[in-house]
Amino acid sequence: MNEKEQAFINTWQKYHERGKAAYMAGYALIYAVITLAITIMFRWGDAPVKDLLLSQEFLTKLVLFTLIGLILANFKWKSNENKYSDIKSKARQSC
């Protein structure tokens, strides 16, 4: 097992211990914050921030991008689980 694989194993074990729900919630939060930042950035001066955040357009984008974040997190979780299993099985075979 090389250093990169060992670093992945160590990092992924920490995420795995926290659980899938926490991992997915983190990704969803990141996408929600990005949506908020981009909306405010591009709509700055169009209306007061309060009106922007309570608008139908913003709330729709927020829900949509949060769902996208959850979907991507689920794919990434599965991918990392497979990668983790592959590395672990490869390490067992080489011993």
Phi, psi and omega in degrees: 000128180276176184296322181296316179294321179295319178297319178298314180303313181297315181293313184294326178300322179295314178297318183297321179296325179290330176106160183294320182298317179293321179298313181292322179297322178298315178296317179299319179296319178300313180294324178294317180294320177298316178300314179301311183297315181294318180298313180295319181300313185276343182250008182302127179093343178289323182200164175301148182304321179302315180293324178297314184289336180261004181285153179300320181299312181295315181297323177295314178299319181299313179296314181299310183288332174293319176296319177299317177301318178295318180295314179296322178296321178297315178298317181294321177301310180298317179299314180291325176297317179295316179298317179300313180297318180297315181295316180297316181291323177296320179293322178294322181290328183280346180283000000 
